[in-house]
Amino acid sequence: MIDLPTVGRFRFGRETLGDHIAIQAAYVTLTNAQGGQDRYLDFIADALAHFQVLCVSAPAGWGQLAALDYNETMLNNLAVLYKELMERLKSFRDGAAQGSQAPGLGASENVPQLVPADL
């Protein structure tokens, strides 16, 4: 959960591999496949894409970020929300990576070979 002062509480799901693909697809759609050309556009599109895919619940009026009024207050709130979400997602990934060192949870001897070694 992320509490955004003056706005309310947001709840996001943990990002899965499928979510990662869905976020990238939403980003491409939002930027009309023109991402990488404008940092400001990239920030807004990435924030909206993450929100669309991962948000489980949001305060009243924040269910569809793309429909919010375009103003400085909204953009500042979006920046704070996005920064906090990115920090949370990173902490989940870092925690998962540390946990994967335990036997049976990603140890290399337990991983099936999916690609032939001679490729």
Stockholm file with secondary structure:
# STOCKHOLM 1.0

chainA/1-119         MIDLPTVGRFRFGRETLGDHIAIQAAYVTLTNAQGGQDRYLDFIADALAHFQVLCVSAPAGWGQLAALDYNETMLNNLAVLYKELMERLKSFRDGAAQGSQAPGLGASENVPQLVPADL
#=GR chainA/1-119 SS CEEETTTEEEEECCCCHHHHHHHHHHHHHHTTTCTTSCHHHHHHHHHHHHHHHHEEECCTTCSCGGGSCCSHHHHHHHHHHHHHHHHHHHHHHHHHHHHTTSTTSSCGGGSCCCSCTTC
#=GC SS_cons         CEEETTTEEEEECCCCHHHHHHHHHHHHHHTTTCTTSCHHHHHHHHHHHHHHHHEEECCTTCSCGGGSCCSHHHHHHHHHHHHHHHHHHHHHHHHHHHHTTSTTSSCGGGSCCCSCTTC
//
